Amino acid sequence: MMIEIAERPSVGIARAREQVRPLAFLRRLDWVLMSATLALVAYGLWAVAGITRFDVLGDENYFVLRQGFAAALGGAGMLVAILVPPDVWRRNWRVIYFGTLGLMLIVFMAAETVRGSRRWLDLGVIQFQPSELGKVLFVLAIAGFLVERAGRITRWRTVFSALGLGVVPILLVFMQPDLGTALVYSAALMAALFFVGVRWRQLVVLLLAGVIGVVAVLWLLPSAGIEVLKPYQTDRLTGFLDPERDPRNLTWNVNQSMTAVGAGGLTGRGVVEASQTRSDYLPEHATDFAFASLAEQRGFVGSSILLLLYLLVVWRGLRVITVAGDLYGAVVAGALVCALLFQVFVNVGMTMGVAPVTGIPLPFVTVGGSSLVTNLVLVGVLQSIHARGLLSGRGGP
């Protein structure tokens, strides 16, 4: 009888701990980051509602409902990413890497060609773009490879091995062809090398090699009769340098985009009066040039709100690096945040003529389920690193 009485308090304490543990985990999440993310999703849906109102006759909510469905899927993906410990990704980086390559190879075998590109797999209910989800998977795999060799990271052999590992998925994405996404992968790879501790002079050498490679692809090789890029890709990359060149064809999109941004003024023209968007003078106004459409409809104020939300997410994402429980978490967080920031910078820049048109989507706003789902999974990974970093005692409450 005494044994039973002695055991009951211990059983009660154990059960109490099991009940408190989930609550403690929830408290360790970055709720500022979570709130900013949810605000971005809501703001993006509101923006899409205005941008696409007149795109489908008789159904002004067509794209909003599809985007909302993608947000729900992304929310589920974010929850899964939060629950999976980063150590699981680190240990299984090889599986993630080859699984990512497998998804990209399936695209070449099963995807239909749309506008000259093979990027999307038709899953019936939705169209899935593996290269979008690959942005996160790529970082998880590359970071695992680099951290496994952290003690030899300053050796050129290790750096070249990482580059070789990264070049394969980058080339597969480039061959779809999807130049914009390939550039995002490249930016994430450079960020991972930086955060893992590659020396500055090594990074400078790699950046110089990258610049020489770009010059060769755009000008030197074509002058020798070797075309690496398709003509429209070359025109996109070089057209922003001279927006007035061939305004009716080559730089039409950029000129119309800058017109839309300027027409928005301080508070915007509203959904009905935004002629560039409503009359479809601005091509791809719901995808590549969604920011220009938002600027026309909601003006400087509406655009600034979006940019401030991005800034908040980036700030909290960078904070995750400081509280990460290990090197792997810091490298993953740094590379993911840099990839997100790169997408925002290039997309917003190309709508104003200060960056080339590469087809990079505007996170949380561009119409496209794969992009929205991926960005929510990205935030989930950051939250997982943050929560377990605080558990290890690296950060404050």
Summary of the structure (lengths in Angstrom):
residues: 397
radius of gyration: 23.0
end to end distance: 43.5
largest distance: 93.0
contacts: 1347
relative contact order: 0.15
helix: 72%
strand: 2%
